[in-house]
Amino acid sequence: MPRVVSRSVPSQEAAPANEADAHDLDVVAIGSPLLDVIELATSEQLAQTGLEKGSMTLIDLPTANAVQQWMGAPRFVSGGSVANTTAGIAVLGGRAGFVGAVADDEVGRTYTENLRSAGVEFEPHLSESAAADGLGTGRCVVLITDDADRTMATYLGAASTLSPEGVPTSFVARASIVLLEGYLWDVPAAKEAMRHAAATAHGTEGAVALSLSDPFCVGRHQREFLDLLIDDVDILLGNEEEVTMLFGVNSYEAALEAAEETGLLVVMTRGAQGATVLTARGPEEVPAAPVRQVVDTTGAGDLFAAGLLYGLTHGMGPVESTSLGGMCAAEVISHTGARPEADLKSLAADAGLLPG
């Protein structure tokens, strides 16, 4: 597939045969393989953990164990932000791959089997340093309060050992779009791994998307993320708070103005207000997809990205792709967990977003 660039509709011009054949995967995501440990919690229980409501906090293994001690019957799902995105793309009928570091342990093997069973090509990196340091496969404790908000406490474990050597060039080169997870910017070696992936994508006429992941993550790495927008990134994904924080402004309007100056395809989600996508015609607002009841916002951004990137890699324009992303997000927030439970492809066809 030809490169998906800037704010334009994906080009329908034919690419050279060797280039088009090489991109046999729609998306390859680089991120943190984390076992999600999901539990409902009251506001009082959340306060007892000391975690900041609505945030993602990096924790060590003893803290992860302490938080889990009071959890009654949590659900376990192979997750991680962009891993959820690849699973969503697979449900839509797309072709997705994932790169991340796990430990050679039971959790890591279960994680690998689970993600592959979801239809994702997973290239696990088994780090020698993780084994030497006794790091297990990472996990993310997700606490869901009755307002459907989610608070996450993440132990990266082996995921923190991802390095450029763990990102197979030949695998990344197969992608039309390479998706980088903002969370991984908390890991110094992973920064170089993601820069390596971006360079590989651009060297093979692929595009690079960056998910800002979390407002606190943006706060930690604002300057570096802005630097990435200059040469490394083609597509920027984030919610209104993240994008506003990234550009150091105080309003939605100012964030749009700053985003327009980048020349990138920027998609900003706004919860119940839908999303705004910057196109060649300027900002366009896309209404939120209807949802009967918001149960759990975990994975909303991940599945939004799945629909958006699926659309962009299947000949859809930015606005139509954003609508598909909104539909996928609406499905995942209607139940607990960050994986879709319905047939997204059928839902999209019924909504007129895909051919039946």
N, C-alpha and C positions, 0 to 999 in steps of 0.2 A: 504494500500500500504506500502511496506517496506520503510525504511528511505532512502531518497536521500542524499548520503553522498559525501563529498570531491569532487574529480575531476572525479570520476568514472561514467560509464554509470549506470543509476538506475538498481539495482539488480532485476533479474527476479525470484529469489528464493521466495518461498511462505513464508509469515509471518504467525505467529499463527493466527487462525481464529478471536479471539477477537481483536487482534491488527489491522488486515486488515479491519475488519468491522468498527472499531472505526474511521478510516480515510475516512469518506465519503465525505469530502471536500478536493479538491486539495490544495487550498491555503486559509488561513485566514490572512488578513492584519490588522495591527494595525496602525492607522494614524489619520490625521486631517480631519474631515468632513468640507469642505469649499465650499461655493457657489461661483463658478467662475463667475466673472464679466469681460467679454472680450470685448476689443475695439481696433480698429486700431488707430495708433498714428504716427504722424510725429516725426522726430528727435527733432524738435523745441518744440513740445508739451511735449515730454518725458523730455526734459531738464527743462521745467517749473515745473515739478513735484518734481525735486530734487532727483529722484531715479537714482541709478547707473544702466546703461544699462546692460541687461543680468543677473541681480542679482535677488535674492529673499530677500526682506527687510521686517522685522517685523514692523508693524505700529499700532498705536492706532485707536480707532473708529473715532475721529474727523479728523485724517489724511485721513482715508479711505473715509470719506464723502467728504472731500475737493477734493481728486483726482477724485471722481466720478462726481463732480459737472459739470465739463466741458465735460464729456462723453456724446455723442449724443444719440446713440441707442445701448447700449451694449447688448451682448448676456448673458443669465444667464443659467448656467449648474451646476448641482451638481457634485462637483469635489473633489479636494484634491489628492495629488500624487498617493498614493497606492490605493485609492478608484477608480481612473481611471484604475489602473492595474486590479483590481478585475472585473470591467466592461468589460475590454478587454478579460479576461479569460472566462467570461460568453458568450461573443459573439463567441468565439472559440468553445464553447460547453462544457467548463469545469464547475466545481463547485467551487464557491468562496464565501467567507464570509468576512465581514468587521466589525471592532470594532472601535468606536470613540465616542466622546462626543458632543452632540448638545444641544441646549436650547429647552425648551418646548414652542416654538413659531411657528409662521406660516412658517418662513423660514426653521426651523428644521423639521417640518412635511412635507413640500414640498420636502426637501432634502431626507428624509427617503423614501417617496413614489417613488421619481425619481430613487433612487439607487435600490430599490427593483424591480421596473418595468424593470430595466436593467438585472434582473436575479441574483442579488447578495443577499445573506442572510446578512442582516444588523442588528447588535445588537447595537442600539443606547444607549449610557449611558446618562441619564438625571441627571446631577449633581445638587445637592441641593445648592452647593456653587455658581454655575453659576446663579441660580435663585435669590439667596440672593444678589449677587453683580450686578444684572441687566445686565449680559452678554448675548448678543444675539448669535445666531449661527454664526460661523466664515465665513469669506469671503476672496476671493483672487482676487484682481484687476489685470488683465493681460493686459498689453499694448504691442501690436504687431506692430513693425516698418516694413518699406517696405523691409528690408533685411531678413525678416522672423524670426528675433530674438524676444524673448519675455522677458519682464521685469515684475516682479511680486512684488506686495505689499500686504502683508498678515496681516489681522487682525484675530488672532486666536479665539477670543471670547470664547465660551464654550469649544472649542477644547482644550484650555489650562488647563481645569479642569480634564482631564483624569487621573485616579489614578488606582492602582492595583485592587481596588474594582470594577472598571468599566470594567475589562477584565474578562469575565466569563471563568473560568477554563474549564468547560465542553465543551464550544464552541471552544476554542482554541485547545483542545485535539482532535478535529475531523479532524484537518488539517494534510496533508502530509508535507506541508511546511508552516511555519509562516513567514510572511514578515513584517519586521520592517521598519518604515519610519524615515530616518535620521532627517528630519525636526523636529520631535517631541522631539529630544534631547534638543531643546531650552526650554522645559517645565520640570522643576525639578521633579514634581510628575509623569510625563509621563515616565521618565527614569525608575522608579521603576516598572511602569506598563509593560514596554517592557521587562525588565529583568524577571518579573513574567511570561510573555508570553513565553519567550525563555526557561525558566526552565520547564514550562508546556509541551512545544513541545518536549524537549529532554526526559522528563519523560515518554512520550508516544511514543517514537521512531520516532518522527517527526524531520524534519530539520528546520533550521532557516536561513533566508536570510536577509541581511541588504542592503537597498538602501541608498547610500551616499547622494542622493537628490540634493546637490548644493555645489559648491566650497566654498562659504562663510560659509555654514553650517559646512563643513569639517574644515575650518579654526578655527571656534569657538570651535569645539569639537574633535580636532585631537587626543589628548591623550586618551580620553575616547573611541573613536572609535577603536583605536589600542588595547586597553585593551579588548574590546568586541571580537576581533578576536582570542583571546587566547582560550576561552572556550565557548563563547556564540553563535558564528556565524559559519555556515557551507558554506554559499554561499555569496559572496560579489559582489555587482553590483554598477558600477559607470562609469562615462566617464573618458577620459584620464586626464583631468585637475584635477578632483576630486581624482582619484587614485594616481596621481603624488603628489598632495598636502598631501594626507593622509600619504604617506610614507616619506615625507620630502625630495624628490629628484627633479632633474631638467630636467629629460629626460624620454621619453617613455621607452627606454631600461632599465634605472635604476628602473623605476616603475615596469616593468615586473620582473626584478630580485628580487626586494623586495617582490612582490606579490607571487612569486614562493616559497619563504621561509616560507610562512604562511601554506602551505599545503591545503589551502581552494580551492574550486571551485570559481575562480575569473573571472568575465566577464567584460571587459573594452570596452566601446563603443568609436568610434573615428569619429563620424559624417560620412562624405562622404567616409571616408576610411574604413568604416565597423566596425568590432569589433574584439577583440582578446580574446580568451578563453583559460584559462590554464587547460590543460587536463593531464591525466597520462602520455601522450607522450610528454608533454611540451607545450609551447604556440602554438596555431594554429590561423591563421588569417582567418576571415570570411568576404568576400566582402559585401559591402552594397547592399541592394536590390534596383533595379532601381525605380526612381520616376520621373514623368514627370516634375513636378514643385514643388519646396519647397515654400509653402505658409505661414506656421506657425509651428514653432518647438515646440509649447506648447504640452506637453504630449508625446513627442517622447520617452523619457526615460521610462515613465510610460507604454506605450504600448509595448516597447521593453521587459520590464520585464514581461508583460503579456504573450507574445509569448514564452519567455525563460522558465518561470515557468510552463506554460501549457505543453511544451515539456518534461521537466524534470519529471513531474508527470504523463506522459502518455507513458513512456517507451522509449523516445527518448534520444539519447546521447547528451553531452554538445554542440558539434559542430552543430548538426542538430537543437537543441533547440535554439541556437544562431541565426541560419539562420531564423528560424521562428520568433524570436524576431525582427530581422531586417526587415522582411516583414511587420510586424505589425506597426513598427515605420514608414516605408515608406508610409503606407496608411494614418496614422494620420497627417503627415506633409504635405500632399497634399491638405489639406483644413484647415480652421480655426477651433479651438476647440480641446479639448483633448480626445474626444471620437471618435471611429471609425464610419464612415458613410457607409462603404461597409461591405459585409458579409465576415469577415475574414476567416471563415472556408472554404468557397468556393474558396477564393483567394489562400489560402494555399494549397488546394487540386489541383487547377489548376497549381500551381507552383511546384507540386510534393513534397511538404513538409509534406503533410498528405495523407493518403489513400483516394481515391475519394469516 
